[in-house]
Amino acid sequence: VNREKRNDSASCDVVGRHLDDGNDDSEPAHLYMYEQYAMTAQPVSKLLSTRRLTPSDDDFYPTVVVQALTRILKDSSLVVHHGMVMQAIMYVFNALGLRCVPFLRSLV
């Protein structure tokens, strides 16, 4: 198949690939997923305190988990996963004990 080079920017994505080529199987899926993630605006989380959390903080991983699970709950196209998300949140909160209190306002 001989394809002409196209110069119109409307048919190219951010990295210059042609959107209508239909041959994106050669790229690893994680690159495409990263591009999609990087192109969407992410709201600033209300869970983060004024200082930036690092992986050495005790609340870092619970914060990441609760934020990710909350995003799934807000996405109506993922409604089939909402039951499992609620189970995961309950598991995390049970493991945290009273340390889960700061996370409650993000779910209510």
C-alpha positions as CSV (number, residue, x, y, z in Angstrom):
1,V,0.0,0.0,0.0
2,N,1.5,3.3,-1.1
3,R,0.4,6.2,1.1
4,E,0.9,9.9,0.2
5,K,2.4,12.2,2.8
6,R,-0.1,14.5,4.2
7,N,0.6,18.0,5.4
8,D,-2.7,19.0,6.8
9,S,-2.5,19.4,10.6
10,A,-6.1,18.5,11.1
11,S,-5.5,14.8,10.4
12,C,-2.5,14.5,12.7
13,D,-2.4,14.0,16.5
14,V,-0.1,15.5,19.0
15,V,3.0,13.5,18.0
16,G,2.4,13.8,14.3
17,R,0.9,10.4,13.5
18,H,-2.0,10.4,11.0
19,L,-5.3,9.8,12.8
20,D,-7.0,8.1,9.9
21,D,-4.2,5.7,9.0
22,G,-6.0,2.9,10.9
23,N,-2.6,1.2,11.6
24,D,-1.8,2.0,15.2
25,D,-1.3,-1.7,16.2
26,S,2.5,-1.2,15.9
27,E,2.7,1.0,19.0
28,P,2.6,-0.3,22.5
29,A,-0.7,0.3,24.3
30,H,1.0,2.1,27.2
31,L,2.3,4.8,24.9
32,Y,-1.2,5.5,23.6
33,M,-2.7,5.4,27.1
34,Y,0.0,7.8,28.4
35,E,-0.7,10.2,25.5
36,Q,-4.4,10.1,26.3
37,Y,-3.8,10.7,30.0
38,A,-1.3,13.6,29.3
39,M,-3.8,15.3,27.0
40,T,-6.6,15.5,29.5
41,A,-6.7,18.2,32.1
42,Q,-6.5,16.8,35.6
43,P,-8.2,18.8,38.4
44,V,-6.2,19.7,41.4
45,S,-7.1,17.3,44.1
46,K,-8.7,18.5,47.3
47,L,-7.0,15.7,49.2
48,L,-3.5,17.1,48.8
49,S,-2.4,19.3,51.7
50,T,-0.5,22.5,51.1
51,R,2.8,20.6,51.1
52,R,3.5,18.0,48.4
53,L,3.3,14.4,49.5
54,T,6.2,12.1,48.7
55,P,6.3,8.3,48.7
56,S,8.0,8.3,52.1
57,D,4.9,10.0,53.7
58,D,2.4,7.6,55.5
59,D,-0.5,9.1,53.6
60,F,1.0,9.1,50.1
61,Y,-0.2,5.6,48.9
62,P,-3.7,5.9,50.5
63,T,-4.1,9.3,48.9
64,V,-3.2,7.9,45.5
65,V,-5.5,5.0,45.9
66,V,-8.5,7.1,47.1
67,Q,-8.0,9.6,44.3
68,A,-7.9,6.9,41.6
69,L,-10.9,5.1,43.0
70,T,-12.8,8.4,43.3
71,R,-12.1,9.1,39.6
72,I,-13.6,5.7,38.7
73,L,-16.7,6.5,40.8
74,K,-17.2,9.8,39.0
75,D,-17.0,8.2,35.6
76,S,-20.4,7.0,34.6
77,S,-19.0,4.8,31.8
78,L,-17.3,2.7,34.5
79,V,-20.5,2.0,36.5
80,V,-20.0,-1.8,36.2
81,H,-16.9,-1.4,38.4
82,H,-18.5,0.8,41.1
83,G,-19.3,-2.1,43.4
84,M,-15.7,-3.3,43.4
85,V,-14.5,0.2,43.9
86,M,-16.6,0.6,47.0
87,Q,-15.2,-2.7,48.3
88,A,-11.7,-1.5,47.7
89,I,-12.4,1.8,49.4
90,M,-13.8,0.0,52.4
91,Y,-10.8,-2.3,52.5
92,V,-8.4,0.7,52.5
93,F,-10.4,2.5,55.2
94,N,-10.5,-0.6,57.4
95,A,-6.7,-0.9,57.0
96,L,-6.2,2.8,57.8
97,G,-8.5,2.8,60.9
98,L,-9.0,6.3,62.2
99,R,-6.4,7.6,59.7
100,C,-9.2,7.3,57.1
101,V,-11.1,10.4,58.5
102,P,-9.3,13.0,56.3
103,F,-10.3,11.0,53.2
104,L,-14.0,10.9,54.0
105,R,-14.8,14.4,52.8
106,S,-13.6,13.4,49.3
107,L,-16.3,10.7,49.1
108,V,-19.2,12.4,50.8
